[in-house]
Amino acid sequence: MTDTRNSDPGRDARGLEAARQLYRQRLDEIAPALAQMTDDVLFGGLWERPQLSKRDRSLITCTALVALGATEQMATHFPRALENGVTREELVEMITHMAYYSGWPSAVSAAMRAWEILARE
């Protein structure tokens, strides 16, 4: 049997973008003001401030998600962190580090989510 998972290197990126668009569409349907503020204030404002790089903002955001146990949001932010220059090793080390600050269960849940996500990258 031939492994075709990596036959199209852009497939995973397209799949992630499709998921982001679907998520945005659903958010817009249920909470249009929140969706608009997310675009304008969060991504259009906060993420564009020059005091921190996008790489650093991604690492900080992922750290907060681990602390919160927000595994659903990790599906978007972990790949974005990789796109923004955070390495796999740094992402995994952050999760390990957070086990001692935010608790073992949230770190193990994050590690399992990272395994799912990184397997596709």
Residue pairs with C-beta under 8 A, 6 or more apart in sequence:
12 120
12 121
15 120
16 76
16 79
19 75
19 76
20 76
23 76
24 35
27 34
27 35
27 38
28 35
46 57
47 54
47 57
52 60
53 84
53 85
54 84
54 85
55 81
55 84
55 85
55 86
57 84
58 77
58 80
58 81
58 84
58 85
58 86
59 81
59 86
59 90
59 91
59 94
61 77
61 81
62 74
62 77
62 78
62 81
62 86
62 91
62 94
63 94
63 98
64 70
65 71
65 73
65 74
65 77
65 110
66 74
66 94
66 95
66 98
66 102
66 106
66 107
66 110
67 98
67 101
67 102
67 106
68 106
69 102
69 105
69 106
69 109
69 110
71 109
71 110
71 113
74 110
74 113
74 114
74 117
75 113
75 117
78 91
78 113
78 114
78 117
78 118
79 117
79 121
81 91
82 88
82 91
82 121
88 118
88 121
91 114
91 118
92 111
92 114
95 107
95 110
95 111
95 114
96 107
96 111
98 106
98 107
98 110
99 106
99 107
99 108
